[in-house]
Amino acid sequence: MSRLKYIHDFANRWYEKFGNPKTKFIDLVGRRMGEECKNLGFEMDIGKAFFSKYGNAVSNYIELNKVIDEIDDIDLLGSAIFSHWRYFNHWAYDAEEIMEFENISWFLIALSRLVVLSGKDSFVFEGIPKNISLVSNYAFSESHYDISNEVKQVLNINYDGQLEFSAFNIVGDMTREKILIVEQSKVEYILNSIAKYLQGDFEEVSKSNIDSWQMRITNTDGVVYNYSSSLFENMVINGNDISNQIRELYEIDDLYVFDGNKDLIEKITIEYFRQTKIKTDEIIDSNEYITWNYNETLVLDKLEENIEHIQRIGTGCIVTRNFKIEGGVESLFEELNENTLFVNIVGNPSDILENPNETIDYRITIDFERKTQRIITGKYDKNDLPEDWEEFIENIFRFMAFYGLGEIFDPFIYNKVKRREGQYIYCSVKFDEGYKTYYYIADDDSIDIGDYVIVPAGAENLENIVKVVNIEYFYEREAPIPIEKTKTIIRKCIREDFYDGTAD
């Protein structure tokens, strides 16, 4: 698929996200949008190029709306979108500002223009469909490799009701075939559904060269149209999944069709068991050791949009953390592939030396939308855990840690004192990539720890953006540096300061 089509798909999807009032801010400022911008080749230059040509339109939706029809450079616009998103992802004091009307409006204006510039595929199916030939290619992971695995399935659906199916293994041998005749009206419905989908918003998506489908569709005038895309993409018309309809038509449940027979993970339960024998000073009931059973349970539930973490530390000691995040928990499941998650495990060698006084085991239970439950068990160590365990669990940890423990425990809040009459505000600031801090006086009580401010630096007092890392109040006689020798903060940063070349 061409780069323009990738850009068009990107712009459409993110336009829908920014325009959906149910979208959560974490879905907008998370790393996904930035990664897609990088993959599309957009440069994150903090808006320098766009600012030099269109000024404040780089961040002001009213100004952007004035010039939007003049913009015809896809890469320049893409760079501006990437840079503006990066501001909220990295620099903004409050990332939730991205949800404000003026910021949502900016992204909607920019993304809608990107949709227009990237265009759409003009080769749209026309006419009445007569037949299709669909080839679905599917690659298996090494741990699931078997010569009997079907890596290619071929479907031929003809307007007269004749259906053909054949499947092939890795060496090209046919593993299954089926020919049947069904009611013409049923085939007509399927063919028209596919044609309608191709005439609508279909965009080819290529995620790999292996897991893909290729389709040849012929209309009643004999004109042939060819399409291809990745497996695992849903093809839905009027709420009906075309892949599932074809499976029902053939009466074969495991057809790859367009979605690779994709199932959805709905729930993951992780159980951790540690049993430790502790030697005691006194023998109790003829036992030299007492046993401590410690366990944890982590439940990720997509349908309930909930994460629950339970620690059972001992008798009468249970700690529970619960995260009810609408949209957020669901987004964690979007990146999970039910066919590859936790399938590769190296396993421990036969000569490992176990600790006789401690065992640590795990059990992972995966619940699917359609498939039967899958259970994985083993020792909780590097070799006996799935190879993708670290990436998975770190992602969950980052998600949970994002919400922290709230403000009640925050020393920056409860240790904060009010400034008294006659005291000066001394801010400790840190320059980019520096480790030393420097005192600057502030005359703005709204400046807080974590804010970015503009200060004069060096003999020439060049303006620099720095971060405030601490705030103290001193009377003139107590000042750590004489007031007359301490430079003053010019002001707090505003959004445009991050686009004018001052910040990296």
N, C-alpha and C positions, 0 to 999 in steps of 0.2 A: 504494500500500500504506500502511496506517495506521502511525502511529508505534509503536504497541504491537507490531505484527508485526516492525518493524525491531529493536525492543528484544529481542523474543523470539529472533530470529535471532542477534543479538549475544550474548545470554546463553548460548544453546545452543553456539555455536561456541567461545566462550572457556571454557566449562565443559569441553568436550572437550579443549581445548588444555592447560588446567591439570591435567586428570586423566590425560593421556597421559604415561607415564613416559619416552617417547622425545622429548618436547618439550624443546628447548634453552632455556636461560635467556634468550638473546638474542632468541628469538621472543616471550618474555613481556614483556621490558622495552623492546623496540623501540618506535618511535613509533606503530605501527599501532593499538594498543589505545586510546591516548590520543586519536588522531584520531577514532576511532569514537565514543568517549565524547562528544567535542565535538559531532560531527555529530548525536548523539542528544539534545543539549541538556542533558547532565549538567554540573553546575557543579563545578569543582575548587576547593573552599574549604578544602583541607587537612584536611577532616573535621570542621570546626567544628560544623556543624549536627547531624551524626550523633553527635558526641561529647557535645554538650549534652543529647541525649536518651537515648543508650545507653551513655555512658561509655567504658570501655576496650574495649567490643565493637568499637570503630572499628578496632582492630588485633589484638585477642587472639581467637583462634578459639574458645577455651573459653567466653569471655564472650559472643561472638557466637552460639554455638550455644544458649546459654540463652535468648536473646531473639529468635531468628530468626523464630519463628512469630508474634511480635507485630508484626513489621515489615510494614506494608501500603502504605507510601509509595514508589512506584517511583522518583521523582526523588531522594528522600533516600538510598535504597539505591544508586542509580546514582552519586550524588555521592560516597558513601563508597567505592565500588569505584574510581572515577576517582582519588580522592585517595590511596587506599592504593597503587594502582599507581604514581602519580606519585612517591610516596616512594622506591620502588625505582628508578624511572627517573631521578630527579634528585638526591635527597638521600642515599640510602644510601651508606655508605662502600664496601660490597661489594654490587653489584647481584645477585650470585649468591645472596644470602640469600633471594631470592624463591623459590628451589627448595627451601628447607628445609621440613620436614614441616608445622610450625605455620603457615607462610605459605601454602603450597599449600592447606592445609585451610581457612584463612580464605576464600580466594577461591572454593573449591568450595562452601562453605556459602552465601556471599553470592550467587554466580551461580545456584545451584540455586533459591534463593528468588526471584531475579529472573525465572527461567524460569516459575515458578508464577504470580507476580504479573502478568507480561505476557500469560500465557494462550496459547491456541492458537485458530486459526480453527475454529469449530464447524461451518462449512459444508463437511463432508467428503463426498466422493462415496460414494453408497450404491447397491447393486444390481449388475446385470450390464450392462456397457457394450454399446451397440448400434452407435454410430457416433461419430466425432469430426470436427470441422472445425477445422483448425489454420491460423492466419495468422501467418507469420513476417515481420517487418519489419526491414530491414537498411539502415543508412546508410553510404555510402562517404565516405572523406575526399576533400577537394577535389582532391588530386593524382591520385586514382583515379577521378574523376568522368567518366562517359561515359553518354550517353543509353541505351546498350544494357545498362547495368548493371541487374541485377534488384534492385529495392528491396523487393519483396513476393512471397512465394510462398504459395500456398494448397494445402493438402492436405485431401482428404476420404477418410476410411477407413471403409468400411461393413462391417458384420458378415458380409454375404453374400459378401465377397471382392472387391467392386468398389473400385478405387482411382482417385482423380482427382487430377491435379496441374495447376496453372496458375501462371505467373509473369508479373510485370508490371514495366515500367521506371518511371522517374521521372515520366513524363507520363501514366502509366496504360495504355499500350499493352501488350497481351499479347505476351510474348516467346517463351514455350514453353507447351505443354500436353501432357498424356499421360493416357490412360485405359486401364486394364488390369484383368484379372481374375486373381486368384491363389487358391491353395488357402485355403479358409475357415479351416482350422486355423491357418495362419500369421497370418491377420488376427486371429483370436481370441486368439492368444498375445500379439500386440502390444497389443490393446485391454485385455486383462486386466493386462498389465504396467503400462500407464499408469494404470489404475484403482487398482492396488495401490500405486503410487507416491503417488497423490493421497490415498489412505487412510492413508498413513504420515506421514512427517515433512516433507511438502512445505510450504515457506514461500515465499510470493511475494517476489521480490527485484526492485526497480525501480531500475536504475542510470541510465536515461535514458528519455525519452519516445519515442525513435525505434527504438533497437535492442531490440525486444521481440517477444513472441509472445502471441497471444490464442487460447484454445481453448474450443470449445463441445463438451461431451461429453454424450450422451444415453443414458440407460439403457433397458432393455427395457420399463419402465413408462411411458416417455415423459417422465420428469423430466429437465430440462435443467440442467446445471451449467456455470458459466462461470469460467474461470481465466485469469490473465495473469501474465507475469513478464518479466524481461529475458532476452535471448539470452545466450549464453556461460555459462549455468549447466548443469552436467552433470545428467542425469536417469538414475540408475543403479539397477537392481533386480537383486539376486542377482549382482552383479558384471558385469552386462551393460548396456551403454550403449544406452538406448532410441532415441536419435537415430540411431546407427549401424545399429541393427536396422531402422529405417524406411527408411534409405537402401538397405539390402540388399533390402528388400521391394519398393521401387520400381525398383531397379536404376539409381538416379541418385546419383552420388557427391557432388554439390555441393548437396544440399538443405540449407536452413538449419535446419529443424526446430526443436529447442529450444536447441541450442548454437551456432547461427550458423555451422555447419560449422567449428567451432573446431579449430585445430591447436595443437600445443604446440611451443614453442621448446625444443630440447634442448641446443643448443650455440651459442655466439657466439665467433668468432675475429676479433680486431682486429689488423691489421698496420699498422705505421707505418714509413715509409721516408723517410729524409732523406739526400740526397746533396749534399755541400758541396765546392766547388772552392776549394783554398787555394793562394794564390800563394806560391811558394818563392823564396828568395834565389838558389838555384842551379837552373839548367835541368837536368832529369834526363830523359834519353832524348828530347830535343827537346821536352819538355813544360814549359811555364812554370808549370803548376798540378799539384798532386797532388789526388787525389779521396779524400774520406773518406766511407765509407758507414756510416751509423748506422741501426739499425732496432730496433724493439720489437715484441713479440708479446704480446697479452693474450688468454688463452683462458678462457672461462667454460663449464664443463661440468657440466650439471645431473645427468646420470646418474652421473658419477664423483664428484659433490659436491666439485668441485675448481676452484680458480682458479690459473692459472699466469701469471706475468709474467716475460718474458725480455727483457733488454737485451743487444743485440749491439753493443758499443761500438767494437770494432775487432778486428783479427786477434789471436786468443788472449785476448780479453777479453770474457767472457760472464757476466752477472749474472742469476741466476734466483731468483725468489721463488715459493713454492708454498704455497697455503692449502687444506688439507683440512678442511672444516668441515661435519660431518654436520648436515643440516637447515638450516644457515645459507645455504649456496650455493643450495639449492633455493628458499629463501624469496625470493631475489633475482629468480627467474624468475616468481614468482607475480604480480608487478605488471606483467609485460610482455605486451602484446597483440600477437600475431603479425600482426594485420591492420593495425596502425597504427604499429608500431615502425619508425622510420627511413624512413618513406615520403615525408616532405616535405623537400625540399631546394631552397633558393632558387637556388643556382648563382651563379657569378661572371659579371659582365658581360663583354662581348667586348673592352672596352678596358682591362682591367687591365694593369698593368705588372709583369711577372715579374722576379724577381731572377735575373740570368743565372748567378750563381755558386752558387745553391742551389735545390733542389726538395724539397718535402715532400709526400708522397702517402700515401694510406691505402687499405686494402682491408678491408671488413667481410664476413665470411662467416657466414650464419645457417643452421643446420641444424635442420630440423623433424622432428616425429614422422612425418608423412605426406607433406607437400608436398616438392617438389624444393628443393634448396639455393638460397638467394638470395645474390647477391654484389653489393656496392655499392662503387664505387671513386670516387676524386676527390682533390682537393687538400685538405690538412689545414688548412683555415682556416674561419672562421665561416660564410661564404656557401656553401661547397662541402660542408660537413658537414651531416648531417640536423639539422633544427630542434630536435629533442628530444635532441640529442647531449649538451649541457651537463648537463641533468638526469640523464641516464643515467650519464655518466661520473663525475659528482660522487657519485652514490649508490654506485657501485663503489668510488670512492676512500675514502669514509667507512667502508665495510665493511672494506676492507683496513687502513685506518689505525687502526681500533678495536683491532686486535691488536698494533700497534706493533712495536718491535724487541726486546721482552722487557726483563728487569731487569738483564742484564749491563751494558747501556749506560746505566743510570739513575743519574745523579749523586746523586739524593736517597738512593740506597741505598749506593753505594760511597764517598760523601763523609761518610756519617753516622759520627759518633764516639760512643763510649760515655761516659756521664756518670761523673765521678770522685767519690769521697767528698768531701763538703763543697760540691759545686757545686749551684747552683740552676738550675731549668729555666725559661728565659725564652722564652715563646711570642710570636711576632709574629702578631697576629690582624687580620682585616679585617672591618669591618662591612658589612652588605648595601648594595650599590651605592656603597660608598665606595672611595676609592683610597689613602687613608693607612692605615698600619699602626700598631698600638699594642702595647706590651709588657704581658703579663700573666704572672705567675708560676704555674707548675703544680706540683702535688705528686703527679701521676700519671704514671709513666713510660710508660704505655701510650698516652698521647696522641701522635698522629703528625701529620705534615704532611698537610693535606687533611681532617682531622677537623673536625666541628662541635662547639663547646663552648658552655656557658652561662657568661656573665661578668656581673659587676655593672658598670653604666655610668652615668656622670653623677653629679651631686651627690646624687641620691636612690638611687643604686645599683640602678636598675631592671635586671631580668634581661633579657639579650639573647642571641640565638644568633649566634655569629660563626664564621668559618672560620679555622683555623690555617694560616698560609702559610709559617712558618719556625720553627725551634726551635734555640736556642743554649743553651750551658751556661756559667755564670759563677760564679767564687768571689765572695763578698760584696764584696771589695775591688775587683773588676773590673766589677761590675754597671753596665750603662749607665744605669740609674735606681736610686736607693737602694731597698733592699728594703722599707723601711718606707713608701715612697711608691708602691710598685707593687701594684696590686690582684691578687687571686688568682682563678684560674679556679675556678668552683664545681664543675663536673663536665663529663664528656663527655655529649653528647646521647644520649638513647635515642629509640626510635621515637615514643613518645607525645608527646615534646616538639614534634614537627612538627604535632600536631593540636590543641594547646591554645591556639593563637592567637599564640604567640611568634614563629613564622616566617611569612614570606610565601610 
